[in-house]
Each structure stands twice: as C-alpha cells, then as structure tokens.
Amino acid sequence: MSAALAEARRLAAEFRATAAARDLAGGSPTAERNRLRASGLLKLSIPSQHGGHGAAWPEILHVVRELATADASLAHIFAYHHLGVITPHLIGTPAQRDHWYARTVNQQLFWGNSLNPLDPRTTLTRGDEGTLRLNGEKSFCTGSKDSDVLLVSATEMGEPQLRVAVIPTSRQGVLVNDDWDNMGQRQTDSGSVSYRDVVVYPAELLGPPGPGGSAFATLRTCITQASLSNIYLGLAQGAFEEARQYTRALERPFYGSPATHATDDPYILQRYGEMHVQIAAAGALLDTTATALQQAWERDTALTADERGTCAAVIATAKVAAARCALDLTSQIFEVMGARATSGRYRFDRFWRNARTLTLHDPPDVKTREVGDWVLNGRFPNATFYS
C-alpha cells in the first residue's frame, strides 16, 4: 500500500465517524477540508519536479475511491481539486502548467471549479491596458466555497472559442453563494458563483491550445468521468461495509427466516454474494480504466484522436457499470438490514441520495448509448466537456 493510500484510509476512518451528522447539517465541511490540506494529498497529482508526489492516475483514483467509502462529498471536492490542478497542463501553455503546479505546492492552494460550459451566463469583455472584465453567473460550482483559486469558463465577445481562466477566489467581485441544498452530495460546496466586473489578467487565461485545442486537451473530460466513476464505486463499497457490520450485529433473523442467526439466512447470504460480485466486477473495470487513462496521459500532446477516443469509450463502459452498482447497492442494503435500519439516526439513506444525485452527472443512459455506438459502429464518444 502506498503512503498516499494509507493516509487516505486514515482520513476516511476519521471522516466516516462524522459523515451522517454532517450530511444532516449540510453546509461546508471546513474542518475536513483543512484536514485534506494538512494531509499533503492535495499535491498528489503534481509532478515531483514541482514539489508534488508525482502519483499516477491509478493511485490518484484509488485515493478518490477510498475517501468516497466514507464521504462522497469530500471525495468529490478532492477529485475536482485535482481536476483543476491538471487543467493548465491540459489546455494551457507549458509556462502556465509549470506556474500553477509550483504555485499550488508553494501556497498550498485548494482548487474550486466554476468551469461549467453548459451554463453560458458568464462573459469576458476587453478593457483598458489589456485587462478583461468577467461578469455573470455559474451554477454547480463544486468545491468553490473555501477554495483558494477558481477555474472559470466564459465567452469573450466576438470570439467563438470558450475561454478558461484561473483566478483567486478572494478577488474583488467574486461572490461564492451559499445556495447548495440538494438531497445528496450535501457538503460538496457546489452552489453558484456570481462574478461582478471581476478583473481577469491576460496571463490568467489558459492557452493555447485552450479547451478542445488538441486531443490531449480534451482528456480533461476522461479524467472527470473516471473520477466520478470511482466515487460511485466508493459509495457502493461504503454502503456495503455499513450494511455488513449492521447485519452481523443483528440479534435475531427476520420473520420467516429458516435460520437461527441473521448471518446464516439463505436470502441474506444470496444478497451479500450478489452485492460482492457487483462491487468486484465494477472494481476490475475501473482498475482497467485507470491504466488506460494513465497510458493516454503519458502520451501528452502526442495523444491522437483515436487514442483519446478509445480511452473515452473504455471509461464510459466502466462508468455505466459503476453507476449501476452504486444505485443498486445503496438501495439493496436495506433488504439485508431490515426496517429498523431506516431510522433517521443512521442516515443510511445518504448513500443512495449521494449516488442518485451524482449519477445524474451526466445520465447513465447517455453513456450506455455511447458504449453501444462504439461497440456496434466503431464510433468513439464525441470529445465534449461531458464525453
């Protein structure tokens, strides 16, 4: 076991102890975010020459999965931090890549996300002396509250290409709104952000190549999808473990059971066997996916469109399996725990609510169709911000 994974397991044990109470409270997990800062895991994806751990994607995604077994919200924030960290590498210049890697380490930056291309309400306008002004709104800004820097997407007047910038969250005119109150992923700090005449300096605009400027630039979506898939599996694993401990502690079997103990009930054994198979199958697919992503990442700017397409199709396959696993298991656990497990004091339903909320990003049906088109017609998923 790597040192990073061992640290993730220690943090997961700590986060698990308060997960139910924090799910009820909602709001921002400030103390837990500070624990992530202190852990050193925010440097996991940063190359060693810039002071980071230089971890490969299989290790990074395994850490995301481990955190999700305890708290899918914190795993989401953590995964999107790394998605932000590597964005200048994907769509920026080499100088921007090096600058943001080094600055993240030196200033212990926590990245938030306001890069939502389906929300076109932000615009850039040119001002005096080459500066730009950012105005508008963004929704679903994961990790925005308590972040140090924000990735933000916007359209520039007269320019067809989407622009992406990195700006300090504390800059004048940036307002992180406290308006996230969804049924699941309740502590992802995923509310909206308002921009009111915010200064953006030219060096803060990423590129070239910019979004979609090369096959390697579009790998960002593959990393997003792989990260979400590992959160799904972590959710399933966390729910499974909670159920296993609960079942083992049952004092008597359910009514009508032929067994003396709940752990010997044939129907319960059947359910646990089926759930274990689902988790094992999804895990094997995700491990294969992580290897494929690492191979694509190592190609860097030499990555071809076909190589990128193959990677995206493999990830889509695993994402469908992981989403189904999460949605199924987080519901099935009640069959092996019984009616008392629905008590509000346990908040076991948080696993299903988190899975249901997060798997809608983007719908599993869309991914399944993409996989079918690849298998039947040899067509890769289109390189977009969601595929």
ZIJOFEN-V307528 format. One record per residue. N is the residue number from 1. RES is the residue in one letter. SS is DSSP state (h for helix, s for strand, l for the rest). PSI is psi in whole degrees, 0 to 359 (none if undefined). Layout:
[[N:RES:SS:PSI] [N:RES:SS:PSI]]
//
This chain:
[[1:M:l:133] [2:S:l:161] [3:A:h:324] [4:A:h:317] [5:L:h:322] [6:A:h:319] [7:E:h:320] [8:A:h:322] [9:R:h:323] [10:R:h:316] [11:L:h:320] [12:A:h:318] [13:A:h:322] [14:E:h:315] [15:F:h:327] [16:R:h:327] [17:A:h:334] [18:T:h:5] [19:A:h:316] [20:A:h:316] [21:A:h:320] [22:R:h:328] [23:D:h:319] [24:L:h:319] [25:A:h:327] [26:G:l:206] [27:G:l:195] [28:S:l:133] [29:P:l:65] [30:T:h:314] [31:A:h:320] [32:E:h:325] [33:R:h:323] [34:N:h:327] [35:R:h:322] [36:L:h:320] [37:R:h:313] [38:A:h:338] [39:S:h:338] [40:G:l:356] [41:L:h:346] [42:L:h:346] [43:K:h:6] [44:L:l:317] [45:S:l:357] [46:I:l:132] [47:P:l:150] [48:S:h:329] [49:Q:h:345] [50:H:h:9] [51:G:l:5] [52:G:l:188] [53:H:l:339] [54:G:l:34] [55:A:l:149] [56:A:l:164] [57:W:h:323] [58:P:h:321] [59:E:h:317] [60:I:h:313] [61:L:h:328] [62:H:h:322] [63:V:h:316] [64:V:h:314] [65:R:h:318] [66:E:h:315] [67:L:h:324] [68:A:h:337] [69:T:h:333] [70:A:h:318] [71:D:l:104] [72:A:h:332] [73:S:h:312] [74:L:h:324] [75:A:h:323] [76:H:h:312] [77:I:h:316] [78:F:h:314] [79:A:h:318] [80:Y:h:335] [81:H:h:311] [82:H:h:328] [83:L:h:321] [84:G:h:315] [85:V:h:319] [86:I:l:356] [87:T:h:317] [88:P:h:330] [89:H:h:321] [90:L:h:316] [91:I:h:358] [92:G:l:185] [93:T:l:163] [94:P:h:323] [95:A:h:319] [96:Q:h:319] [97:R:h:308] [98:D:h:319] [99:H:h:311] [100:W:h:329] [101:Y:h:308] [102:A:h:318] [103:R:h:323] [104:T:h:319] [105:V:h:310] [106:N:h:326] [107:Q:l:5] [108:Q:l:52] [109:L:l:141] [110:F:l:120] [111:W:s:141] [112:G:s:165] [113:N:s:124] [114:S:s:26] [115:L:l:92] [116:N:l:92] [117:P:l:342] [118:L:l:353] [119:D:l:95] [120:P:l:23] [121:R:l:9] [122:T:s:137] [123:T:s:151] [124:L:s:135] [125:T:s:144] [126:R:s:134] [127:G:l:198] [128:D:h:154] [129:E:h:28] [130:G:h:355] [131:T:l:162] [132:L:s:161] [133:R:s:132] [134:L:s:130] [135:N:s:145] [136:G:s:196] [137:E:s:152] [138:K:s:140] [139:S:l:167] [140:F:l:53] [141:C:l:78] [142:T:l:132] [143:G:l:11] [144:S:l:316] [145:K:l:138] [146:D:l:14] [147:S:l:165] [148:D:l:324] [149:V:s:156] [150:L:s:136] [151:L:s:133] [152:V:s:139] [153:S:s:148] [154:A:s:163] [155:T:s:142] [156:E:s:135] [157:M:l:126] [158:G:l:359] [159:E:l:129] [160:P:l:334] [161:Q:l:139] [162:L:l:139] [163:R:s:146] [164:V:s:133] [165:A:s:158] [166:V:s:120] [167:I:s:154] [168:P:s:137] [169:T:l:332] [170:S:l:0] [171:R:l:145] [172:Q:l:132] [173:G:l:350] [174:V:s:122] [175:L:s:110] [176:V:s:114] [177:N:l:141] [178:D:l:70] [179:D:l:26] [180:W:l:114] [181:D:l:48] [182:N:l:168] [183:M:l:336] [184:G:l:171] [185:Q:l:48] [186:R:l:346] [187:Q:l:39] [188:T:l:2] [189:D:l:46] [190:S:l:30] [191:G:l:197] [192:S:l:161] [193:V:s:133] [194:S:s:141] [195:Y:s:121] [196:R:s:94] [197:D:s:46] [198:V:s:129] [199:V:s:131] [200:V:s:123] [201:Y:l:149] [202:P:h:322] [203:A:h:343] [204:E:h:346] [205:L:s:127] [206:L:l:135] [207:G:l:169] [208:P:l:161] [209:P:l:342] [210:G:l:178] [211:P:l:130] [212:G:l:9] [213:G:l:346] [214:S:l:166] [215:A:l:322] [216:F:l:322] [217:A:l:324] [218:T:l:359] [219:L:h:345] [220:R:h:320] [221:T:h:320] [222:C:h:320] [223:I:h:320] [224:T:h:310] [225:Q:h:321] [226:A:h:322] [227:S:h:312] [228:L:h:320] [229:S:h:321] [230:N:h:331] [231:I:h:319] [232:Y:h:311] [233:L:h:319] [234:G:h:319] [235:L:h:312] [236:A:h:317] [237:Q:h:319] [238:G:h:316] [239:A:h:318] [240:F:h:315] [241:E:h:320] [242:E:h:317] [243:A:h:319] [244:R:h:315] [245:Q:h:321] [246:Y:h:314] [247:T:h:318] [248:R:h:334] [249:A:l:356] [250:L:l:135] [251:E:l:337] [252:R:l:158] [253:P:l:169] [254:F:l:160] [255:Y:l:134] [256:G:l:356] [257:S:l:140] [258:P:l:355] [259:A:l:160] [260:T:l:325] [261:H:l:148] [262:A:h:327] [263:T:h:353] [264:D:h:0] [265:D:l:127] [266:P:h:328] [267:Y:h:321] [268:I:h:317] [269:L:h:319] [270:Q:h:314] [271:R:h:314] [272:Y:h:322] [273:G:h:316] [274:E:h:318] [275:M:h:319] [276:H:h:318] [277:V:h:318] [278:Q:h:315] [279:I:h:316] [280:A:h:319] [281:A:h:314] [282:A:h:321] [283:G:h:319] [284:A:h:319] [285:L:h:318] [286:L:h:327] [287:D:h:321] [288:T:h:319] [289:T:h:317] [290:A:h:321] [291:T:h:317] [292:A:h:320] [293:L:h:318] [294:Q:h:319] [295:Q:h:319] [296:A:h:319] [297:W:h:318] [298:E:h:340] [299:R:h:336] [300:D:h:223] [301:T:h:353] [302:A:h:355] [303:L:l:131] [304:T:l:165] [305:A:h:321] [306:D:h:321] [307:E:h:319] [308:R:h:318] [309:G:h:318] [310:T:h:316] [311:C:h:316] [312:A:h:321] [313:A:h:320] [314:V:h:318] [315:I:h:320] [316:A:h:320] [317:T:h:311] [318:A:h:326] [319:K:h:319] [320:V:h:313] [321:A:h:317] [322:A:h:322] [323:A:h:315] [324:R:h:320] [325:C:h:313] [326:A:h:313] [327:L:h:321] [328:D:h:308] [329:L:h:321] [330:T:h:344] [331:S:h:319] [332:Q:h:335] [333:I:h:333] [334:F:h:335] [335:E:h:332] [336:V:h:356] [337:M:h:329] [338:G:l:178] [339:A:h:325] [340:R:h:337] [341:A:h:350] [342:T:h:1] [343:S:l:140] [344:G:l:338] [345:R:l:338] [346:Y:l:324] [347:R:l:39] [348:F:l:338] [349:D:h:346] [350:R:h:329] [351:F:h:314] [352:W:h:317] [353:R:h:320] [354:N:h:316] [355:A:h:316] [356:R:h:320] [357:T:h:312] [358:L:h:328] [359:T:l:353] [360:L:l:3] [361:H:l:93] [362:D:l:169] [363:P:l:136] [364:P:h:328] [365:D:h:323] [366:V:h:316] [367:K:h:321] [368:T:h:318] [369:R:h:321] [370:E:h:318] [371:V:h:317] [372:G:h:320] [373:D:h:324] [374:W:h:313] [375:V:h:316] [376:L:h:320] [377:N:h:356] [378:G:l:18] [379:R:l:129] [380:F:l:155] [381:P:l:140] [382:N:l:141] [383:A:l:94] [384:T:l:184] [385:F:l:357] [386:Y:l:5] [387:S:l:none]]
//
